[in-house]
Amino acid sequence: MKDTYNYDEESVKALIEWAENAELPSRIRLTEAEDIIDVKCYVRANIYDIKEHYPDPFYNPSIKRLYRLKELVEGV
């Protein structure tokens, strides 16, 4: 499966800004195996990893998790 997300600095900054300002539910089910019971904590933890380690590709899963959350919240 090809990863279609953008990991350039401008896209990641825009994603973080979205995550920090979006109206998010308190709980969300991303997949059958991913039931996020504290969305704010989930977002903070991923943003922390991104801010501390970007552009290290090892932390791209943190970026990808925020993209997936955004898609679900926005109904994409």
N, CA, C, O and CB atoms as a CASP TS submission, in Angstrom:
PFRMAT TS
TARGET T0000
AUTHOR 0000-0000-0000
METHOD Language model
MODEL 1
PARENT N/A
ATOM      1  N   MET     1       0.833  -1.190   0.000  1.00  0.00           N
ATOM      2  CA  MET     1       0.000   0.000   0.000  1.00  0.00           C
ATOM      3  C   MET     1       0.877   1.253   0.000  1.00  0.00           C
ATOM      4  O   MET     1       1.764   1.400   0.841  1.00  0.00           O
ATOM      5  CB  MET     1      -0.947  -0.002   1.216  1.00  0.00           C
ATOM      6  N   LYS     2       0.624   2.142  -0.938  1.00  0.00           N
ATOM      7  CA  LYS     2       1.416   3.355  -1.075  1.00  0.00           C
ATOM      8  C   LYS     2       0.954   4.403  -0.069  1.00  0.00           C
ATOM      9  O   LYS     2      -0.245   4.590   0.139  1.00  0.00           O
ATOM     10  CB  LYS     2       1.320   3.906  -2.507  1.00  0.00           C
ATOM     11  N   ASP     3       1.896   5.072   0.543  1.00  0.00           N
ATOM     12  CA  ASP     3       1.618   6.141   1.492  1.00  0.00           C
ATOM     13  C   ASP     3       1.398   7.429   0.692  1.00  0.00           C
ATOM     14  O   ASP     3       2.309   7.886   0.002  1.00  0.00           O
ATOM     15  CB  ASP     3       2.790   6.304   2.535  1.00  0.00           C
ATOM     16  N   THR     4       0.226   8.006   0.773  1.00  0.00           N
ATOM     17  CA  THR     4      -0.095   9.188  -0.023  1.00  0.00           C
ATOM     18  C   THR     4      -0.051  10.479   0.785  1.00  0.00           C
ATOM     19  O   THR     4      -0.494  11.517   0.292  1.00  0.00           O
ATOM     20  CB  THR     4      -1.456   9.031  -0.640  1.00  0.00           C
ATOM     21  N   TYR     5       0.454  10.449   1.976  1.00  0.00           N
ATOM     22  CA  TYR     5       0.508  11.643   2.810  1.00  0.00           C
ATOM     23  C   TYR     5       1.755  12.460   2.500  1.00  0.00           C
ATOM     24  O   TYR     5       2.766  11.928   2.041  1.00  0.00           O
ATOM     25  CB  TYR     5       0.478  11.265   4.294  1.00  0.00           C
ATOM     26  N   ASN     6       1.663  13.763   2.759  1.00  0.00           N
ATOM     27  CA  ASN     6       2.796  14.669   2.534  1.00  0.00           C
ATOM     28  C   ASN     6       3.546  14.884   3.835  1.00  0.00           C
ATOM     29  O   ASN     6       2.955  15.160   4.879  1.00  0.00           O
ATOM     30  CB  ASN     6       2.320  16.024   1.956  1.00  0.00           C
ATOM     31  N   TYR     7       4.865  14.750   3.746  1.00  0.00           N
ATOM     32  CA  TYR     7       5.702  14.892   4.940  1.00  0.00           C
ATOM     33  C   TYR     7       6.646  16.090   4.844  1.00  0.00           C
ATOM     34  O   TYR     7       7.567  16.223   5.650  1.00  0.00           O
ATOM     35  CB  TYR     7       6.508  13.621   5.163  1.00  0.00           C
ATOM     36  N   ASP     8       6.415  16.972   3.846  1.00  0.00           N
ATOM     37  CA  ASP     8       7.253  18.167   3.734  1.00  0.00           C
ATOM     38  C   ASP     8       6.903  19.114   4.882  1.00  0.00           C
ATOM     39  O   ASP     8       5.828  19.023   5.474  1.00  0.00           O
ATOM     40  CB  ASP     8       7.058  18.871   2.344  1.00  0.00           C
ATOM     41  N   GLU     9       7.816  20.009   5.178  1.00  0.00           N
ATOM     42  CA  GLU     9       7.684  20.867   6.352  1.00  0.00           C
ATOM     43  C   GLU     9       6.399  21.699   6.340  1.00  0.00           C
ATOM     44  O   GLU     9       5.738  21.824   7.370  1.00  0.00           O
ATOM     45  CB  GLU     9       8.879  21.784   6.447  1.00  0.00           C
ATOM     46  N   GLU    10       6.046  22.256   5.208  1.00  0.00           N
ATOM     47  CA  GLU    10       4.847  23.092   5.118  1.00  0.00           C
ATOM     48  C   GLU    10       3.583  22.274   5.393  1.00  0.00           C
ATOM     49  O   GLU    10       2.695  22.729   6.113  1.00  0.00           O
ATOM     50  CB  GLU    10       4.760  23.750   3.731  1.00  0.00           C
ATOM     51  N   SER    11       3.502  21.083   4.829  1.00  0.00           N
ATOM     52  CA  SER    11       2.333  20.222   5.039  1.00  0.00           C
ATOM     53  C   SER    11       2.227  19.778   6.490  1.00  0.00           C
ATOM     54  O   SER    11       1.132  19.738   7.052  1.00  0.00           O
ATOM     55  CB  SER    11       2.401  18.999   4.126  1.00  0.00           C
ATOM     56  N   VAL    12       3.351  19.446   7.092  1.00  0.00           N
ATOM     57  CA  VAL    12       3.348  18.998   8.490  1.00  0.00           C
ATOM     58  C   VAL    12       2.945  20.145   9.411  1.00  0.00           C
ATOM     59  O   VAL    12       2.191  19.936  10.361  1.00  0.00           O
ATOM     60  CB  VAL    12       4.739  18.450   8.895  1.00  0.00           C
ATOM     61  N   LYS    13       3.436  21.352   9.142  1.00  0.00           N
ATOM     62  CA  LYS    13       3.039  22.511   9.953  1.00  0.00           C
ATOM     63  C   LYS    13       1.536  22.762   9.845  1.00  0.00           C
ATOM     64  O   LYS    13       0.876  23.055  10.842  1.00  0.00           O
ATOM     65  CB  LYS    13       3.819  23.770   9.514  1.00  0.00           C
ATOM     66  N   ALA    14       1.001  22.645   8.631  1.00  0.00           N
ATOM     67  CA  ALA    14      -0.435  22.839   8.432  1.00  0.00           C
ATOM     68  C   ALA    14      -1.240  21.769   9.170  1.00  0.00           C
ATOM     69  O   ALA    14      -2.292  22.062   9.738  1.00  0.00           O
ATOM     70  CB  ALA    14      -0.776  22.819   6.934  1.00  0.00           C
ATOM     71  N   LEU    15      -0.753  20.547   9.161  1.00  0.00           N
ATOM     72  CA  LEU    15      -1.417  19.455   9.866  1.00  0.00           C
ATOM     73  C   LEU    15      -1.421  19.691  11.372  1.00  0.00           C
ATOM     74  O   LEU    15      -2.437  19.482  12.034  1.00  0.00           O
ATOM     75  CB  LEU    15      -0.736  18.126   9.547  1.00  0.00           C
ATOM     76  N   ILE    16      -0.296  20.123  11.907  1.00  0.00           N
ATOM     77  CA  ILE    16      -0.213  20.424  13.346  1.00  0.00           C
ATOM     78  C   ILE    16      -1.163  21.560  13.703  1.00  0.00           C
ATOM     79  O   ILE    16      -1.858  21.500  14.718  1.00  0.00           O
ATOM     80  CB  ILE    16       1.238  20.794  13.749  1.00  0.00           C
ATOM     81  N   GLU    17      -1.192  22.595  12.869  1.00  0.00           N
ATOM     82  CA  GLU    17      -2.096  23.712  13.125  1.00  0.00           C
ATOM     83  C   GLU    17      -3.549  23.243  13.121  1.00  0.00           C
ATOM     84  O   GLU    17      -4.348  23.655  13.962  1.00  0.00           O
ATOM     85  CB  GLU    17      -1.892  24.819  12.079  1.00  0.00           C
ATOM     86  N   TRP    18      -3.881  22.373  12.161  1.00  0.00           N
ATOM     87  CA  TRP    18      -5.232  21.825  12.140  1.00  0.00           C
ATOM     88  C   TRP    18      -5.514  21.080  13.445  1.00  0.00           C
ATOM     89  O   TRP    18      -6.546  21.303  14.078  1.00  0.00           O
ATOM     90  CB  TRP    18      -5.421  20.886  10.925  1.00  0.00           C
ATOM     91  N   ALA    19      -4.603  20.199  13.844  1.00  0.00           N
ATOM     92  CA  ALA    19      -4.808  19.367  15.036  1.00  0.00           C
ATOM     93  C   ALA    19      -4.939  20.211  16.297  1.00  0.00           C
ATOM     94  O   ALA    19      -5.707  19.866  17.196  1.00  0.00           O
ATOM     95  CB  ALA    19      -3.655  18.379  15.196  1.00  0.00           C
ATOM     96  N   GLU    20      -4.207  21.301  16.372  1.00  0.00           N
ATOM     97  CA  GLU    20      -4.260  22.156  17.560  1.00  0.00           C
ATOM     98  C   GLU    20      -5.536  22.994  17.611  1.00  0.00           C
ATOM     99  O   GLU    20      -5.929  23.443  18.687  1.00  0.00           O
ATOM    100  CB  GLU    20      -3.047  23.071  17.598  1.00  0.00           C
ATOM    101  N   ASN    21      -6.186  23.211  16.476  1.00  0.00           N
ATOM    102  CA  ASN    21      -7.341  24.115  16.427  1.00  0.00           C
ATOM    103  C   ASN    21      -8.665  23.449  16.062  1.00  0.00           C
ATOM    104  O   ASN    21      -9.721  24.075  16.158  1.00  0.00           O
ATOM    105  CB  ASN    21      -7.069  25.196  15.450  1.00  0.00           C
ATOM    106  N   ALA    22      -8.616  22.209  15.652  1.00  0.00           N
ATOM    107  CA  ALA    22      -9.838  21.529  15.222  1.00  0.00           C
ATOM    108  C   ALA    22     -10.743  21.218  16.411  1.00  0.00           C
ATOM    109  O   ALA    22     -10.281  21.008  17.533  1.00  0.00           O
ATOM    110  CB  ALA    22      -9.494  20.237  14.471  1.00  0.00           C
ATOM    111  N   GLU    23     -12.022  21.196  16.136  1.00  0.00           N
ATOM    112  CA  GLU    23     -12.971  20.746  17.144  1.00  0.00           C
ATOM    113  C   GLU    23     -13.016  19.230  17.059  1.00  0.00           C
ATOM    114  O   GLU    23     -13.538  18.666  16.097  1.00  0.00           O
ATOM    115  CB  GLU    23     -14.399  21.384  16.935  1.00  0.00           C
ATOM    116  N   LEU    24     -12.478  18.590  18.050  1.00  0.00           N
ATOM    117  CA  LEU    24     -12.321  17.141  18.034  1.00  0.00           C
ATOM    118  C   LEU    24     -13.264  16.481  19.032  1.00  0.00           C
ATOM    119  O   LEU    24     -13.585  17.060  20.070  1.00  0.00           O
ATOM    120  CB  LEU    24     -10.873  16.758  18.343  1.00  0.00           C
ATOM    121  N   PRO    25     -13.702  15.283  18.718  1.00  0.00           N
ATOM    122  CA  PRO    25     -14.518  14.549  19.691  1.00  0.00           C
ATOM    123  C   PRO    25     -13.640  14.118  20.869  1.00  0.00           C
ATOM    124  O   PRO    25     -12.414  14.102  20.754  1.00  0.00           O
ATOM    125  CB  PRO    25     -15.198  13.308  19.026  1.00  0.00           C
ATOM    126  N   SER    26     -14.245  13.777  21.974  1.00  0.00           N
ATOM    127  CA  SER    26     -13.454  13.322  23.120  1.00  0.00           C
ATOM    128  C   SER    26     -12.970  11.889  22.918  1.00  0.00           C
ATOM    129  O   SER    26     -11.951  11.481  23.476  1.00  0.00           O
ATOM    130  CB  SER    26     -14.277  13.421  24.412  1.00  0.00           C
ATOM    131  N   ARG    27     -13.719  11.126  22.107  1.00  0.00           N
ATOM    132  CA  ARG    27     -13.365   9.722  21.844  1.00  0.00           C
ATOM    133  C   ARG    27     -13.666   9.424  20.383  1.00  0.00           C
ATOM    134  O   ARG    27     -14.623   9.954  19.819  1.00  0.00           O
ATOM    135  CB  ARG    27     -14.152   8.739  22.793  1.00  0.00           C
ATOM    136  N   ILE    28     -12.842   8.570  19.769  1.00  0.00           N
ATOM    137  CA  ILE    28     -13.065   8.235  18.365  1.00  0.00           C
ATOM    138  C   ILE    28     -12.498   6.852  18.072  1.00  0.00           C
ATOM    139  O   ILE    28     -11.517   6.426  18.681  1.00  0.00           O
ATOM    140  CB  ILE    28     -12.424   9.294  17.435  1.00  0.00           C
ATOM    141  N   ARG    29     -13.123   6.167  17.142  1.00  0.00           N
ATOM    142  CA  ARG    29     -12.627   4.858  16.708  1.00  0.00           C
ATOM    143  C   ARG    29     -12.046   5.048  15.309  1.00  0.00           C
ATOM    144  O   ARG    29     -12.777   5.270  14.344  1.00  0.00           O
ATOM    145  CB  ARG    29     -13.775   3.756  16.719  1.00  0.00           C
ATOM    146  N   LEU    30     -10.708   4.955  15.217  1.00  0.00           N
ATOM    147  CA  LEU    30     -10.034   5.113  13.928  1.00  0.00           C
ATOM    148  C   LEU    30     -10.207   3.882  13.061  1.00  0.00           C
ATOM    149  O   LEU    30     -10.491   3.976  11.867  1.00  0.00           O
ATOM    150  CB  LEU    30      -8.554   5.399  14.133  1.00  0.00           C
ATOM    151  N   THR    31     -10.032   2.740  13.674  1.00  0.00           N
ATOM    152  CA  THR    31     -10.216   1.462  12.985  1.00  0.00           C
ATOM    153  C   THR    31     -10.804   0.489  13.993  1.00  0.00           C
ATOM    154  O   THR    31     -11.032   0.840  15.151  1.00  0.00           O
ATOM    155  CB  THR    31      -8.861   0.917  12.382  1.00  0.00           C
ATOM    156  N   GLU    32     -11.044  -0.716  13.552  1.00  0.00           N
ATOM    157  CA  GLU    32     -11.557  -1.738  14.458  1.00  0.00           C
ATOM    158  C   GLU    32     -10.606  -1.975  15.626  1.00  0.00           C
ATOM    159  O   GLU    32     -11.038  -2.338  16.720  1.00  0.00           O
ATOM    160  CB  GLU    32     -11.793  -3.041  13.704  1.00  0.00           C
ATOM    161  N   ALA    33      -9.312  -1.771  15.393  1.00  0.00           N
ATOM    162  CA  ALA    33      -8.301  -2.035  16.417  1.00  0.00           C
ATOM    163  C   ALA    33      -7.829  -0.769  17.143  1.00  0.00           C
ATOM    164  O   ALA    33      -7.068  -0.857  18.107  1.00  0.00           O
ATOM    165  CB  ALA    33      -7.114  -2.724  15.788  1.00  0.00           C
ATOM    166  N   GLU    34      -8.274   0.400  16.689  1.00  0.00           N
ATOM    167  CA  GLU    34      -7.808   1.659  17.281  1.00  0.00           C
ATOM    168  C   GLU    34      -8.985   2.467  17.802  1.00  0.00           C
ATOM    169  O   GLU    34      -9.645   3.188  17.054  1.00  0.00           O
ATOM    170  CB  GLU    34      -7.010   2.485  16.253  1.00  0.00           C
ATOM    171  N   ASP    35      -9.232   2.332  19.092  1.00  0.00           N
ATOM    172  CA  ASP    35     -10.287   3.081  19.764  1.00  0.00           C
ATOM    173  C   ASP    35      -9.606   4.094  20.663  1.00  0.00           C
ATOM    174  O   ASP    35      -9.083   3.735  21.718  1.00  0.00           O
ATOM    175  CB  ASP    35     -11.251   2.140  20.580  1.00  0.00           C
ATOM    176  N   ILE    36      -9.605   5.349  20.262  1.00  0.00           N
ATOM    177  CA  ILE    36      -8.914   6.407  21.000  1.00  0.00           C
ATOM    178  C   ILE    36      -9.891   6.956  22.039  1.00  0.00           C
ATOM    179  O   ILE    36     -10.895   7.572  21.684  1.00  0.00           O
ATOM    180  CB  ILE    36      -8.399   7.549  20.034  1.00  0.00           C
ATOM    181  N   ILE    37      -9.600   6.734  23.307  1.00  0.00           N
ATOM    182  CA  ILE    37     -10.527   7.143  24.362  1.00  0.00           C
ATOM    183  C   ILE    37     -10.260   8.559  24.875  1.00  0.00           C
ATOM    184  O   ILE    37     -11.107   9.130  25.563  1.00  0.00           O
ATOM    185  CB  ILE    37     -10.450   6.167  25.512  1.00  0.00           C
ATOM    186  N   ASP    38      -9.098   9.136  24.554  1.00  0.00           N
ATOM    187  CA  ASP    38      -8.785  10.516  24.932  1.00  0.00           C
ATOM    188  C   ASP    38      -8.105  11.175  23.731  1.00  0.00           C
ATOM    189  O   ASP    38      -6.880  11.161  23.616  1.00  0.00           O
ATOM    190  CB  ASP    38      -7.864  10.576  26.223  1.00  0.00           C
ATOM    191  N   VAL    39      -8.905  11.747  22.849  1.00  0.00           N
ATOM    192  CA  VAL    39      -8.392  12.292  21.594  1.00  0.00           C
ATOM    193  C   VAL    39      -7.428  13.446  21.841  1.00  0.00           C
ATOM    194  O   VAL    39      -6.413  13.547  21.152  1.00  0.00           O
ATOM    195  CB  VAL    39      -9.545  12.758  20.708  1.00  0.00           C
ATOM    196  N   LYS    40      -7.711  14.310  22.793  1.00  0.00           N
ATOM    197  CA  LYS    40      -6.804  15.440  23.071  1.00  0.00           C
ATOM    198  C   LYS    40      -5.426  14.941  23.483  1.00  0.00           C
ATOM    199  O   LYS    40      -4.416  15.475  23.026  1.00  0.00           O
ATOM    200  CB  LYS    40      -7.385  16.347  24.177  1.00  0.00           C
ATOM    201  N   CYS    41      -5.370  13.941  24.327  1.00  0.00           N
ATOM    202  CA  CYS    41      -4.099  13.364  24.759  1.00  0.00           C
ATOM    203  C   CYS    41      -3.382  12.715  23.569  1.00  0.00           C
ATOM    204  O   CYS    41      -2.170  12.864  23.414  1.00  0.00           O
ATOM    205  CB  CYS    41      -4.329  12.326  25.888  1.00  0.00           C
ATOM    206  N   TYR    42      -4.124  12.005  22.745  1.00  0.00           N
ATOM    207  CA  TYR    42      -3.596  11.359  21.534  1.00  0.00           C
ATOM    208  C   TYR    42      -2.963  12.399  20.610  1.00  0.00           C
ATOM    209  O   TYR    42      -1.863  12.194  20.096  1.00  0.00           O
ATOM    210  CB  TYR    42      -4.720  10.593  20.788  1.00  0.00           C
ATOM    211  N   VAL    43      -3.661  13.512  20.404  1.00  0.00           N
ATOM    212  CA  VAL    43      -3.153  14.583  19.540  1.00  0.00           C
ATOM    213  C   VAL    43      -1.904  15.206  20.151  1.00  0.00           C
ATOM    214  O   VAL    43      -0.908  15.405  19.455  1.00  0.00           O
ATOM    215  CB  VAL    43      -4.235  15.663  19.313  1.00  0.00           C
ATOM    216  N   ARG    44      -1.947  15.513  21.428  1.00  0.00           N
ATOM    217  CA  ARG    44      -0.778  16.122  22.093  1.00  0.00           C
ATOM    218  C   ARG    44       0.452  15.234  21.990  1.00  0.00           C
ATOM    219  O   ARG    44       1.548  15.719  21.709  1.00  0.00           O
ATOM    220  CB  ARG    44      -1.087  16.400  23.568  1.00  0.00           C
ATOM    221  N   ALA    45       0.277  13.937  22.216  1.00  0.00           N
ATOM    222  CA  ALA    45       1.405  13.001  22.174  1.00  0.00           C
ATOM    223  C   ALA    45       2.012  12.934  20.772  1.00  0.00           C
ATOM    224  O   ALA    45       3.234  12.904  20.627  1.00  0.00           O
ATOM    225  CB  ALA    45       0.955  11.599  22.621  1.00  0.00           C
ATOM    226  N   ASN    46       1.174  12.912  19.754  1.00  0.00           N
ATOM    227  CA  ASN    46       1.687  12.861  18.392  1.00  0.00           C
ATOM    228  C   ASN    46       2.358  14.165  17.994  1.00  0.00           C
ATOM    229  O   ASN    46       3.402  14.147  17.341  1.00  0.00           O
ATOM    230  CB  ASN    46       0.569  12.540  17.423  1.00  0.00           C
ATOM    231  N   ILE    47       1.779  15.292  18.374  1.00  0.00           N
ATOM    232  CA  ILE    47       2.395  16.583  18.075  1.00  0.00           C
ATOM    233  C   ILE    47       3.739  16.704  18.789  1.00  0.00           C
ATOM    234  O   ILE    47       4.702  17.209  18.212  1.00  0.00           O
ATOM    235  CB  ILE    47       1.459  17.741  18.487  1.00  0.00           C
ATOM    236  N   TYR    48       3.810  16.255  20.013  1.00  0.00           N
ATOM    237  CA  TYR    48       5.071  16.288  20.749  1.00  0.00           C
ATOM    238  C   TYR    48       6.156  15.521  19.993  1.00  0.00           C
ATOM    239  O   TYR    48       7.261  16.028  19.800  1.00  0.00           O
ATOM    240  CB  TYR    48       4.887  15.701  22.161  1.00  0.00           C
ATOM    241  N   ASP    49       5.839  14.311  19.572  1.00  0.00           N
ATOM    242  CA  ASP    49       6.814  13.505  18.820  1.00  0.00           C
ATOM    243  C   ASP    49       7.254  14.219  17.543  1.00  0.00           C
ATOM    244  O   ASP    49       8.440  14.244  17.215  1.00  0.00           O
ATOM    245  CB  ASP    49       6.218  12.129  18.470  1.00  0.00           C
ATOM    246  N   ILE    50       6.305  14.792  16.838  1.00  0.00           N
ATOM    247  CA  ILE    50       6.636  15.479  15.587  1.00  0.00           C
ATOM    248  C   ILE    50       7.544  16.674  15.859  1.00  0.00           C
ATOM    249  O   ILE    50       8.580  16.829  15.212  1.00  0.00           O
ATOM    250  CB  ILE    50       5.353  15.937  14.861  1.00  0.00           C
ATOM    251  N   LYS    51       7.164  17.508  16.803  1.00  0.00           N
ATOM    252  CA  LYS    51       7.952  18.715  17.091  1.00  0.00           C
ATOM    253  C   LYS    51       9.348  18.380  17.599  1.00  0.00           C
ATOM    254  O   LYS    51      10.303  19.096  17.300  1.00  0.00           O
ATOM    255  CB  LYS    51       7.232  19.580  18.116  1.00  0.00           C
ATOM    256  N   GLU    52       9.473  17.320  18.350  1.00  0.00           N
ATOM    257  CA  GLU    52      10.776  16.943  18.894  1.00  0.00           C
ATOM    258  C   GLU    52      11.684  16.267  17.876  1.00  0.00           C
ATOM    259  O   GLU    52      12.905  16.367  17.989  1.00  0.00           O
ATOM    260  CB  GLU    52      10.588  16.034  20.069  1.00  0.00           C
ATOM    261  N   HIS    53      11.129  15.589  16.895  1.00  0.00           N
ATOM    262  CA  HIS    53      11.938  14.722  16.045  1.00  0.00           C
ATOM    263  C   HIS    53      11.857  14.996  14.549  1.00  0.00           C
ATOM    264  O   HIS    53      12.608  14.392  13.783  1.00  0.00           O
ATOM    265  CB  HIS    53      11.551  13.337  16.282  1.00  0.00           C
ATOM    266  N   TYR    54      10.979  15.879  14.112  1.00  0.00           N
ATOM    267  CA  TYR    54      10.872  16.161  12.682  1.00  0.00           C
ATOM    268  C   TYR    54      12.196  16.737  12.186  1.00  0.00           C
ATOM    269  O   TYR    54      12.749  17.608  12.858  1.00  0.00           O
ATOM    270  CB  TYR    54       9.698  17.145  12.391  1.00  0.00           C
ATOM    271  N   PRO    55      12.729  16.305  11.061  1.00  0.00           N
ATOM    272  CA  PRO    55      12.187  15.492   9.991  1.00  0.00           C
ATOM    273  C   PRO    55      12.622  14.020  10.018  1.00  0.00           C
ATOM    274  O   PRO    55      12.616  13.365   8.975  1.00  0.00           O
ATOM    275  CB  PRO    55      12.574  16.089   8.696  1.00  0.00           C
ATOM    276  N   ASP    56      12.995  13.495  11.169  1.00  0.00           N
ATOM    277  CA  ASP    56      13.402  12.086  11.262  1.00  0.00           C
ATOM    278  C   ASP    56      12.259  11.192  10.783  1.00  0.00           C
ATOM    279  O   ASP    56      11.197  11.175  11.406  1.00  0.00           O
ATOM    280  CB  ASP    56      13.810  11.718  12.725  1.00  0.00           C
ATOM    281  N   PRO    57      12.452  10.444   9.683  1.00  0.00           N
ATOM    282  CA  PRO    57      11.375   9.629   9.123  1.00  0.00           C
ATOM    283  C   PRO    57      10.893   8.509  10.049  1.00  0.00           C
ATOM    284  O   PRO    57       9.820   7.946   9.831  1.00  0.00           O
ATOM    285  CB  PRO    57      11.829   9.032   7.829  1.00  0.00           C
ATOM    286  N   PHE    58      11.675   8.185  11.074  1.00  0.00           N
ATOM    287  CA  PHE    58      11.244   7.180  12.039  1.00  0.00           C
ATOM    288  C   PHE    58       9.940   7.604  12.717  1.00  0.00           C
ATOM    289  O   PHE    58       9.155   6.759  13.148  1.00  0.00           O
ATOM    290  CB  PHE    58      12.339   6.943  13.090  1.00  0.00           C
ATOM    291  N   TYR    59       9.715   8.917  12.809  1.00  0.00           N
ATOM    292  CA  TYR    59       8.527   9.447  13.479  1.00  0.00           C
ATOM    293  C   TYR    59       7.395   9.788  12.516  1.00  0.00           C
ATOM    294  O   TYR    59       6.400  10.387  12.925  1.00  0.00           O
ATOM    295  CB  TYR    59       8.896  10.672  14.266  1.00  0.00           C
ATOM    296  N   ASN    60       7.528   9.420  11.248  1.00  0.00           N
ATOM    297  CA  ASN    60       6.444   9.644  10.288  1.00  0.00           C
ATOM    298  C   ASN    60       5.124   9.000  10.713  1.00  0.00           C
ATOM    299  O   ASN    60       4.070   9.536  10.371  1.00  0.00           O
ATOM    300  CB  ASN    60       6.846   9.113   8.933  1.00  0.00           C
ATOM    301  N   PRO    61       5.125   7.887  11.435  1.00  0.00           N
ATOM    302  CA  PRO    61       3.842   7.340  11.899  1.00  0.00           C
ATOM    303  C   PRO    61       3.040   8.335  12.759  1.00  0.00           C
ATOM    304  O   PRO    61       1.810   8.297  12.751  1.00  0.00           O
ATOM    305  CB  PRO    61       4.090   6.066  12.697  1.00  0.00           C
ATOM    306  N   SER    62       3.712   9.211  13.490  1.00  0.00           N
ATOM    307  CA  SER    62       2.995  10.237  14.266  1.00  0.00           C
ATOM    308  C   SER    62       2.266  11.192  13.335  1.00  0.00           C
ATOM    309  O   SER    62       1.136  11.597  13.607  1.00  0.00           O
ATOM    310  CB  SER    62       3.971  11.022  15.173  1.00  0.00           C
ATOM    311  N   ILE    63       2.913  11.545  12.248  1.00  0.00           N
ATOM    312  CA  ILE    63       2.294  12.419  11.249  1.00  0.00           C
ATOM    313  C   ILE    63       1.127  11.686  10.589  1.00  0.00           C
ATOM    314  O   ILE    63       0.043  12.244  10.418  1.00  0.00           O
ATOM    315  CB  ILE    63       3.337  12.871  10.180  1.00  0.00           C
ATOM    316  N   LYS    64       1.364  10.455  10.232  1.00  0.00           N
ATOM    317  CA  LYS    64       0.328   9.651   9.566  1.00  0.00           C
ATOM    318  C   LYS    64      -0.902   9.491  10.465  1.00  0.00           C
ATOM    319  O   LYS    64      -2.031   9.539   9.977  1.00  0.00           O
ATOM    320  CB  LYS    64       0.888   8.262   9.182  1.00  0.00           C
ATOM    321  N   ARG    65      -0.696   9.305  11.756  1.00  0.00           N
ATOM    322  CA  ARG    65      -1.831   9.161  12.677  1.00  0.00           C
ATOM    323  C   ARG    65      -2.688  10.425  12.684  1.00  0.00           C
ATOM    324  O   ARG    65      -3.915  10.342  12.733  1.00  0.00           O
ATOM    325  CB  ARG    65      -1.334   8.853  14.104  1.00  0.00           C
ATOM    326  N   LEU    66      -2.042  11.602  12.634  1.00  0.00           N
ATOM    327  CA  LEU    66      -2.811  12.847  12.604  1.00  0.00           C
ATOM    328  C   LEU    66      -3.558  13.001  11.280  1.00  0.00           C
ATOM    329  O   LEU    66      -4.696  13.471  11.263  1.00  0.00           O
ATOM    330  CB  LEU    66      -1.886  14.050  12.830  1.00  0.00           C
ATOM    331  N   TYR    67      -2.931  12.612  10.179  1.00  0.00           N
ATOM    332  CA  TYR    67      -3.625  12.648   8.883  1.00  0.00           C
ATOM    333  C   TYR    67      -4.867  11.749   8.920  1.00  0.00           C
ATOM    334  O   TYR    67      -5.933  12.145   8.449  1.00  0.00           O
ATOM    335  CB  TYR    67      -2.671  12.200   7.736  1.00  0.00           C
ATOM    336  N   ARG    68      -4.731  10.557   9.471  1.00  0.00           N
ATOM    337  CA  ARG    68      -5.854   9.627   9.529  1.00  0.00           C
ATOM    338  C   ARG    68      -6.967  10.169  10.423  1.00  0.00           C
ATOM    339  O   ARG    68      -8.146  10.024  10.103  1.00  0.00           O
ATOM    340  CB  ARG    68      -5.388   8.259  10.036  1.00  0.00           C
ATOM    341  N   LEU    69      -6.598  10.787  11.532  1.00  0.00           N
ATOM    342  CA  LEU    69      -7.581  11.406  12.413  1.00  0.00           C
ATOM    343  C   LEU    69      -8.317  12.518  11.665  1.00  0.00           C
ATOM    344  O   LEU    69      -9.542  12.612  11.728  1.00  0.00           O
ATOM    345  CB  LEU    69      -6.902  11.962  13.691  1.00  0.00           C
ATOM    346  N   LYS    70      -7.566  13.351  10.962  1.00  0.00           N
ATOM    347  CA  LYS    70      -8.160  14.457  10.211  1.00  0.00           C
ATOM    348  C   LYS    70      -9.144  13.925   9.164  1.00  0.00           C
ATOM    349  O   LYS    70     -10.237  14.469   9.012  1.00  0.00           O
ATOM    350  CB  LYS    70      -7.058  15.304   9.532  1.00  0.00           C
ATOM    351  N   GLU    71      -8.770  12.886   8.456  1.00  0.00           N
ATOM    352  CA  GLU    71      -9.652  12.310   7.452  1.00  0.00           C
ATOM    353  C   GLU    71     -10.970  11.832   8.074  1.00  0.00           C
ATOM    354  O   GLU    71     -12.046  12.045   7.514  1.00  0.00           O
ATOM    355  CB  GLU    71      -8.951  11.152   6.742  1.00  0.00           C
ATOM    356  N   LEU    72     -10.870  11.195   9.217  1.00  0.00           N
ATOM    357  CA  LEU    72     -12.066  10.670   9.867  1.00  0.00           C
ATOM    358  C   LEU    72     -12.942  11.805  10.405  1.00  0.00           C
ATOM    359  O   LEU    72     -14.161  11.787  10.238  1.00  0.00           O
ATOM    360  CB  LEU    72     -11.677   9.716  11.006  1.00  0.00           C
ATOM    361  N   VAL    73     -12.320  12.779  11.043  1.00  0.00           N
ATOM    362  CA  VAL    73     -13.069  13.902  11.607  1.00  0.00           C
ATOM    363  C   VAL    73     -13.740  14.717  10.513  1.00  0.00           C
ATOM    364  O   VAL    73     -14.872  15.170  10.682  1.00  0.00           O
ATOM    365  CB  VAL    73     -12.147  14.797  12.436  1.00  0.00           C
ATOM    366  N   GLU    74     -13.048  14.910   9.387  1.00  0.00           N
ATOM    367  CA  GLU    74     -13.602  15.707   8.300  1.00  0.00           C
ATOM    368  C   GLU    74     -14.442  14.889   7.329  1.00  0.00           C
ATOM    369  O   GLU    74     -15.017  15.436   6.388  1.00  0.00           O
ATOM    370  CB  GLU    74     -12.492  16.384   7.554  1.00  0.00           C
ATOM    371  N   GLY    75     -14.513  13.578   7.553  1.00  0.00           N
ATOM    372  CA  GLY    75     -15.323  12.732   6.711  1.00  0.00           C
ATOM    373  C   GLY    75     -14.763  12.513   5.315  1.00  0.00           C
ATOM    374  O   GLY    75     -15.513  12.286   4.366  1.00  0.00           O
ATOM    375  N   VAL    76     -13.451  12.580   5.194  1.00  0.00           N
ATOM    376  CA  VAL    76     -12.791  12.388   3.881  1.00  0.00           C
ATOM    377  C   VAL    76     -12.716  10.920   3.542  1.00  0.00           C
ATOM    378  O   VAL    76     -12.199  10.556   2.486  1.00  0.00           O
ATOM    379  CB  VAL    76     -11.372  13.000   3.874  1.00  0.00           C
TER
END
